[in-house]
Amino acid sequence: MRILRASDRALLVETADLDEAMRLNRALTAAAVPGLLELVPGARTVLVRFEPRRVSAEALSEIVGTIDASADVSADAALVEIPVHYDGDDLAYVADVLGISVEDVIARHLAASWTVAFAGFAPGFGYLIGDDPLFDVPRRATPRMRVPAGAVGLAGRFSGVYPRESPGGWQLIGRTDAVMWDTEREPPALLAPGTQVRFVRAARLAAPASPQDASLIARPPQPHRDDSQRRIDILSALFPILIQDLGRPGNAALGVSASGIADRTAMRAANRAVGNAPDAAVLEITAGGAALKLTGALVVAVAGAVGELVLTDRHGEERPAPHGAPFAVFDGDVLQVGAPERGLRSVLAVRGGIRSRPVLGSLATDTLAGLGPAPLRAGDAVALGDPRSAPHLVDPVALPRDLPAPGETVTLEITLGPRDDWFTADALEALTGQEWEVTARGDRVGIRLAGAEPLQRSVQGELPSEGAVTGALQVPPDGQPVLFLPDHPLTGGYPIIGAVTDECLDLAAQLPPGVRVRFAVR
């Protein structure tokens, strides 16, 4: 077992094989280690996220090294049966690759005992490992752009069920009517690491759900509309506006990443200005270009990206609004958030907070997983909380903050690892020795960086899926790194050369295209 540094707040424990990783994940879960925040099991690893104020990386490494991971993971595991219609588009191809008939593929898939090794890719998606060594199937050379919810597939040694429509490169052998993810269910994920799964042959398609079965239907998030006296109507927005809070950490076993606000510093500043609790939900506005009609007498603050803020009253009179400090809004005012001069993301807080329907205890919008309130577009409205519920007085002091503009250079601290040994010495030198440009190919999942010298690998081949942290610098085959932001996938298969430190994550979230980045090893 090797213990590698994954960031300043995470370790990656590399095991001999999948079985040991599953046993270690179960043992660490049962151990209740102080300061351990979350475990993300992978194909041969367990990512261990921790709180440095409660346990140091060195102390945690010692604890992990003494954990007894010999217990059988199948002990006391729940059993789930999944009915399958074996009519997948790739069934004949799989049979040809494995050198058996289609009926033999089906029979052996049904006869095998399957266990959820780890979760990832999407909420409710479980990577199932079986006891039949026959199943080792290559992924599709070209992934499909759309794989329907309920599709049953094979990839490598794993089988799995797509919980929602998404792109995918697995070989599809069938489909199921079982709902893999439903926020109305407790727990919402049908499968969790360690769950035993048996596939059974479905006789026919299930009938449409009756009204009393509505709790079984996975409901997509809907824009929040409200006719109350306190609300914000979206008149226009360059990009969808998102409701955000600190996210939903601790749900990796369900295949759910933490997500949450991209710039925590800006959220705290905006909430402090209007007297809210620091973690009250806010609106995240990317690249400005937004016009918001405010209904009710409100106290508002905008922090984060710096740009022009203009209030227009119902009579068409304009007045400027301050940045980073509270200001009063009268019923019918329209707030225009201009294109940022510095930074990328603006955070708008309203005294009393945002009202919406929580998912797993959070109002955060996870754009990759499709969890939380739906992104807000022109014509949508969001309800506001009672200003009397705000626990503090407004703070009129604006907090200055230096954010970058296109063409400027910023320095981000990183820790190396966990896969820096997959890269050449020249690549490690290029990582910190050259500037990287922030490209326009970025969102809340990650930012694509471009450097004159791509990062060359010394180790070739495919890396088994393993956990990734926010701030990770994942390097695809072209050698141009991707800096992961809050909506990144839980696991990935490209090597991660380093990770931005927690202290620099908020700055990383504010990098507009055209900014140049230098990395400094901490």
C-alpha positions in Angstrom: 0.0 0.0 0.0 1.3 3.4 -1.0 0.1 6.7 0.5 0.4 9.6 -1.9 -0.3 13.3 -1.5 -3.4 14.4 -3.5 -3.6 18.0 -2.2 -3.0 19.9 0.9 -6.3 18.4 2.2 -6.3 14.9 0.7 -4.3 11.7 0.5 -4.6 9.0 -2.2 -4.0 5.5 -0.8 -2.9 3.1 -3.6 -3.7 -0.5 -3.0 -2.6 -3.7 -4.6 -6.0 -4.3 -6.4 -9.7 -3.5 -6.4 -10.5 -6.0 -3.6 -8.0 -4.3 -1.2 -9.4 -0.9 -2.1 -12.9 -2.0 -1.3 -11.8 -3.5 2.0 -9.8 -0.4 2.9 -12.8 1.9 2.2 -15.0 -0.2 4.4 -12.4 -0.3 7.2 -11.8 3.4 7.1 -15.5 4.1 7.1 -16.0 2.0 10.2 -12.9 3.5 12.0 -14.4 7.0 12.3 -11.0 8.6 12.1 -11.0 12.2 13.7 -10.6 14.8 11.0 -11.5 12.4 8.1 -14.1 14.2 6.0 -14.8 11.9 3.1 -13.7 8.8 1.2 -13.8 8.4 -2.5 -12.9 4.8 -3.5 -11.6 4.0 -6.9 -10.5 1.0 -9.0 -7.2 0.6 -7.0 -7.3 3.6 -4.7 -9.1 5.4 -1.9 -9.0 9.1 -1.8 -9.1 10.4 1.8 -10.2 14.0 2.3 -9.3 15.5 5.7 -9.5 18.6 7.8 -5.9 19.8 8.5 -7.0 21.7 11.6 -8.0 18.4 13.2 -5.5 15.9 11.8 -2.2 16.4 9.9 -1.3 14.6 6.7 1.5 12.8 8.5 -0.7 11.7 11.4 -3.4 10.5 9.0 -0.9 8.6 7.0 0.2 6.7 10.1 -3.4 5.9 11.0 -4.2 4.7 7.5 -1.1 2.5 7.5 -2.3 0.7 10.7 -5.9 0.1 9.5 -6.8 -3.6 9.3 -8.3 -4.0 5.9 -8.7 -7.8 5.9 -12.4 -8.0 6.6 -14.6 -9.4 3.8 -16.5 -6.5 2.2 -19.5 -8.8 1.3 -20.3 -9.3 5.0 -23.8 -7.9 5.9 -24.0 -6.2 2.5 -27.4 -5.4 1.1 -28.7 -7.3 -2.0 -30.4 -5.5 -4.9 -32.0 -7.2 -7.8 -32.1 -5.3 -11.1 -34.4 -6.6 -13.9 -32.8 -6.2 -17.4 -34.2 -6.3 -20.9 -31.2 -7.7 -22.9 -31.6 -5.8 -26.2 -28.6 -3.4 -26.1 -27.1 -2.1 -29.3 -23.7 -3.5 -28.5 -24.8 -7.0 -27.4 -23.7 -8.7 -30.6 -20.3 -6.9 -30.5 -19.7 -7.9 -26.9 -20.4 -11.5 -27.8 -18.0 -11.4 -30.7 -15.2 -9.8 -28.5 -15.7 -12.4 -25.8 -15.9 -15.3 -28.3 -19.3 -16.6 -27.2 -22.9 -16.4 -28.3 -25.3 -13.6 -27.4 -27.3 -16.0 -25.2 -24.1 -17.0 -23.4 -23.3 -13.4 -22.7 -26.8 -12.9 -21.2 -26.6 -16.1 -19.2 -23.3 -15.4 -17.7 -24.2 -11.7 -16.9 -27.2 -13.1 -15.1 -25.3 -15.8 -13.3 -22.5 -13.6 -12.0 -22.5 -12.1 -8.6 -21.8 -8.4 -8.8 -20.6 -5.9 -6.1 -20.6 -2.1 -6.2 -16.9 -1.4 -6.0 -17.2 2.4 -6.0 -19.4 5.2 -7.3 -18.7 8.1 -9.6 -19.4 9.5 -13.1 -22.9 10.5 -12.1 -25.1 10.4 -8.9 -26.3 6.9 -8.5 -23.8 5.3 -10.9 -22.1 2.3 -9.4 -19.1 0.5 -10.9 -20.0 -3.2 -10.5 -17.3 -5.8 -10.3 -18.3 -9.4 -11.0 -16.9 -12.8 -10.1 -16.9 -14.1 -13.7 -13.5 -13.4 -15.2 -15.0 -13.6 -18.7 -16.1 -10.0 -18.5 -13.3 -7.7 -19.7 -14.7 -5.6 -22.5 -13.0 -2.5 -24.2 -14.8 0.8 -24.1 -16.2 2.2 -27.4 -13.6 4.0 -29.5 -16.0 6.8 -30.0 -18.4 7.5 -27.0 -22.0 8.1 -27.7 -23.3 11.6 -27.2 -26.5 10.3 -25.6 -27.0 7.2 -23.6 -30.5 6.8 -22.2 -31.2 6.5 -18.5 -31.5 2.8 -17.5 -29.0 1.6 -20.1 -26.9 -1.4 -18.8 -23.4 -1.5 -20.0 -20.0 -3.1 -19.8 -16.5 -1.5 -19.8 -13.3 -3.2 -18.8 -14.1 -5.5 -15.9 -17.1 -3.4 -14.8 -20.8 -3.4 -15.4 -23.0 -0.5 -14.6 -26.4 1.2 -15.1 -26.7 4.8 -16.4 -28.9 6.7 -13.9 -29.7 9.6 -16.3 -29.3 10.4 -19.9 -25.6 11.4 -20.6 -22.7 10.8 -22.9 -20.9 7.5 -22.4 -18.5 5.1 -23.9 -19.6 1.8 -22.4 -20.8 -1.2 -24.4 -24.6 -1.3 -24.0 -26.1 -4.8 -23.5 -29.6 -4.0 -22.2 -31.8 -1.6 -20.3 -33.7 -1.6 -16.9 -36.7 0.2 -15.6 -35.2 0.4 -12.1 -34.7 4.0 -11.0 -31.0 4.3 -9.9 -31.3 7.8 -8.5 -34.3 9.5 -7.0 -34.0 12.5 -4.6 -37.5 11.6 -3.2 -36.1 8.3 -2.0 -34.0 7.7 1.1 -31.2 7.1 0.3 -31.6 8.5 -3.2 -29.0 6.1 -4.7 -30.2 2.5 -5.3 -26.6 1.4 -5.2 -23.7 2.3 -2.8 -20.2 0.8 -2.4 -20.4 -2.7 -1.1 -24.0 -3.4 -2.3 -24.4 -6.8 -3.8 -26.2 -6.8 -7.1 -28.0 -9.6 -9.0 -29.2 -9.0 -12.5 -32.5 -10.8 -13.4 -34.1 -11.1 -16.8 -37.1 -8.8 -17.2 -40.2 -10.4 -18.8 -41.6 -7.1 -20.2 -41.4 -3.4 -19.9 -42.9 -2.1 -16.7 -46.2 -0.2 -17.0 -46.1 3.6 -16.6 -46.0 4.6 -13.0 -49.4 5.4 -11.5 -49.9 8.5 -9.4 -49.3 6.6 -6.2 -46.0 5.4 -7.6 -44.8 9.0 -8.3 -42.1 8.7 -5.6 -40.3 6.2 -7.8 -39.8 8.7 -10.6 -36.5 10.6 -10.8 -37.6 14.2 -11.0 -35.4 16.7 -13.0 -34.8 20.0 -11.2 -37.1 22.8 -12.2 -36.6 26.5 -12.3 -38.0 28.1 -9.2 -41.0 30.4 -9.9 -42.6 32.4 -7.2 -45.4 35.0 -7.1 -44.6 36.3 -3.6 -43.8 39.9 -2.8 -40.1 39.2 -2.5 -38.4 37.7 -5.5 -35.9 38.3 -8.3 -37.0 37.9 -11.9 -34.3 37.1 -14.4 -34.8 39.5 -17.4 -31.6 38.5 -19.2 -28.3 36.6 -18.5 -25.3 35.9 -20.7 -24.9 32.5 -19.0 -27.4 30.7 -16.7 -27.4 32.2 -13.2 -27.0 29.6 -10.5 -28.2 29.3 -6.9 -25.2 28.2 -4.8 -24.2 27.6 -1.2 -21.3 25.6 0.3 -22.5 22.4 -1.4 -23.1 18.9 -0.2 -19.8 17.3 0.9 -19.8 13.8 2.4 -21.9 12.1 -0.3 -19.2 10.4 -2.3 -20.7 7.0 -1.5 -23.8 8.1 -3.5 -21.7 9.2 -6.4 -22.3 12.9 -5.5 -19.5 15.5 -5.4 -19.6 18.5 -3.1 -20.1 21.1 -5.8 -21.1 24.5 -4.2 -20.1 28.1 -4.7 -17.0 28.5 -6.8 -15.7 31.5 -4.9 -16.2 31.0 -1.1 -14.5 34.3 -0.3 -17.0 36.3 -2.4 -19.9 34.4 -0.9 -18.8 35.1 2.7 -18.2 38.8 1.8 -21.6 39.3 0.2 -23.5 37.6 3.0 -21.5 39.5 5.6 -22.5 42.8 3.9 -26.2 42.1 4.1 -26.1 40.5 7.6 -26.8 36.9 6.5 -25.1 33.8 7.9 -21.8 33.1 6.0 -23.3 30.0 4.4 -26.6 31.5 3.2 -27.5 30.7 -0.4 -26.6 33.3 -3.0 -26.8 33.8 -6.8 -23.6 33.1 -8.9 -23.4 35.2 -12.1 -20.8 34.3 -14.6 -19.3 36.9 -17.0 -21.9 39.5 -16.1 -24.4 40.6 -18.8 -27.3 40.1 -16.4 -30.4 42.2 -15.7 -32.5 41.3 -12.6 -35.8 42.8 -11.6 -36.2 43.0 -7.9 -39.6 42.8 -6.2 -39.9 44.1 -2.7 -37.8 46.5 -0.5 -34.4 44.6 -0.3 -30.9 44.9 0.9 -28.4 43.5 -1.7 -24.7 43.1 -2.0 -22.6 42.0 -5.0 -19.0 40.6 -4.4 -16.5 38.7 -6.5 -15.9 39.9 -10.0 -15.6 43.6 -10.4 -17.7 45.3 -13.0 -20.3 48.1 -13.4 -23.4 47.8 -11.3 -26.4 50.0 -12.2 -29.8 50.2 -10.6 -32.7 51.5 -12.8 -35.9 52.4 -11.0 -39.4 52.0 -12.4 -39.3 55.6 -13.8 -36.1 54.8 -15.8 -33.8 56.8 -13.5 -30.3 55.2 -13.2 -28.0 55.2 -10.2 -24.7 53.3 -9.6 -24.5 50.6 -6.9 -21.4 49.9 -4.9 -19.3 46.7 -5.2 -18.8 44.6 -2.1 -21.0 46.8 0.2 -24.8 46.6 0.9 -27.2 48.8 -0.9 -31.0 49.4 -0.7 -33.2 48.3 -3.6 -36.8 49.6 -4.0 -39.7 47.6 -5.4 -39.4 47.4 -9.2 -35.7 48.3 -9.5 -33.7 46.5 -12.2 -30.1 45.7 -11.3 -27.7 45.4 -14.3 -24.5 43.4 -13.6 -22.0 44.5 -16.3 -19.2 42.5 -17.9 -16.4 42.1 -15.3 -13.3 44.2 -15.6 -11.6 41.9 -13.2 -12.5 38.4 -12.2 -15.2 36.2 -13.8 -17.9 35.3 -11.3 -20.1 37.8 -9.3 -21.9 36.7 -6.2 -25.2 38.3 -5.3 -26.6 38.1 -1.7 -30.0 39.4 -0.5 -30.7 39.9 3.1 -32.8 36.9 4.2 -31.2 34.6 1.6 -32.6 32.6 -1.3 -35.6 30.2 -1.0 -35.6 27.0 -3.0 -35.9 23.3 -2.6 -32.8 21.6 -1.0 -31.3 18.4 -2.4 -29.3 16.3 0.1 -29.5 19.3 2.5 -28.1 21.9 0.0 -29.3 24.5 -2.4 -26.2 24.2 -4.6 -26.6 23.7 -8.3 -24.3 21.0 -9.6 -24.1 21.5 -13.3 -22.4 18.2 -14.1 -24.6 16.0 -12.0 -27.8 17.9 -12.7 -28.5 18.2 -8.9 -30.1 21.1 -7.1 -32.1 24.0 -8.4 -32.2 24.3 -12.2 -30.0 27.0 -13.7 -31.9 30.3 -14.0 -32.5 31.8 -17.4 -34.5 34.8 -18.8 -38.1 34.4 -17.6 -37.3 32.5 -14.4 -37.8 33.8 -10.9 -36.3 33.0 -7.5 -38.0 33.5 -4.2 -36.3 35.3 -1.3 -36.3 34.7 2.4 -37.6 36.9 5.2 -35.0 39.6 6.0 -36.0 39.4 9.7 -34.4 35.9 9.6 -30.9 37.3 8.9 -28.9 36.9 12.1 -26.6 39.9 11.8 -26.6 43.6 11.1 -25.6 44.8 7.7 -21.9 45.6 7.3 -21.4 48.8 5.2 -17.6 48.3 4.9 -16.6 47.2 1.4 -13.8 44.6 1.4 -11.2 45.3 -1.3 -9.9 42.4 -3.2 -7.4 42.1 -6.0 -8.7 39.9 -8.9 -7.0 39.5 -12.3 -7.9 40.9 -15.6 -7.2 39.3 -19.0 -3.5 39.7 -19.9 -2.3 39.7 -16.3 -0.4 36.9 -14.6 -1.3 35.3 -11.3 0.5 32.7 -9.2 -1.3 29.7 -7.7 0.3 27.5 -5.1 0.1 23.8 -5.7 1.1 20.5 -4.2 2.6 17.9 -6.4 0.9 14.5 -6.8 -0.6 12.0 -6.7 0.7 11.1 -10.2 3.6 13.4 -10.7 5.8 10.3 -11.1 3.8 9.6 -14.4 5.6 12.6 -16.0 9.0 13.3 -17.2 11.5 15.6 -15.4 11.0 18.1 -18.3 7.3 18.1 -17.7 7.7 18.8 -14.0 10.0 21.7 -14.9 7.5 23.0 -17.5 4.6 22.8 -15.0 6.2 25.5 -12.8 8.7 27.0 -15.2 6.3 28.4 -17.9 3.1 30.4 -17.9 -0.2 28.8 -18.7 -3.0 30.7 -20.5 -6.6 30.4 -19.3 -8.5 29.4 -22.4 -12.1 30.1 -23.2 -12.8 26.4 -22.8 -13.9 26.5 -19.2 -16.9 26.1 -17.0 -17.7 25.0 -13.4 -16.3 21.6 -14.2 -12.9 22.8 -15.1 -10.6 25.3 -16.9 -8.5 24.2 -19.9 -5.0 25.7 -19.7 -2.6 26.1 -22.7 1.1 26.2 -22.4 3.9 26.4 -25.0 5.4 23.1 -23.8 2.8 20.3 -23.2 3.4 18.0 -20.2 4.9 14.7 -21.5 4.2 11.5 -19.7 6.9 9.0 -18.7 4.3 6.3 -18.0 1.9 5.4 -20.8 -1.3 3.4 -20.7 -4.6 3.9 -19.0 -4.9 4.9 -15.3 -7.7 3.0 -13.5 -10.4 5.4 -12.3 -9.5 7.2 -9.0 -10.8 10.0 -6.9 -10.0 13.7 -7.7 -10.2 16.8 -5.7 -11.3 20.4 -6.5 -8.2 22.1 -7.8 -6.7 19.0 -9.3 -4.6 19.5 -12.4 -5.6 16.5 -14.6 -3.5 16.0 -17.7 -5.2 14.5 -20.8 -3.2 12.9 -23.7 -2.5 16.3 -25.3 -0.5 17.4 -22.3 -2.5 20.6 -21.7 -3.8 20.4 -18.1 -7.4 20.9 -16.9 -7.9 22.7 -13.6 -10.8 21.1 -11.8 -13.5 23.4 -10.3 -16.4 22.5 -7.9 -18.5 20.5 -10.4 -15.7 18.1 -11.4 -16.4 14.4 -11.6 -15.7 12.4 -8.4 -13.3 10.0 -10.3 -11.2 10.2 -13.4 -8.8 8.2 -15.5 -6.2 10.8 -16.6 -3.2 11.3 -14.3 -3.3 14.2 -11.9 0.1 15.9 -11.7 -0.7 18.3 -8.8 -3.5 20.2 -7.1 -4.1 23.9 -6.3 -4.0 24.5 -2.6 -7.3 25.2 -0.8 -6.1 28.8 -0.1 -5.9 29.5 -3.8 -9.1 27.8 -5.0 -11.2 30.9 -4.8 -8.8 32.9 -6.9 -8.7 30.0 -9.4 -12.5 30.2 -9.8 -12.1 33.9 -10.8 -9.7 33.4 -13.7 -11.2 34.8 -16.9 -10.0 33.7 -20.3 -6.7 35.4 -21.2 -5.2 35.4 -17.7 -1.8 33.8 -17.5 -1.0 31.4 -14.6 2.2 30.4 -12.9 2.3 27.5 -10.5 4.5 27.5 -7.4 5.1 24.3 -5.5 4.2 24.6 -1.8 
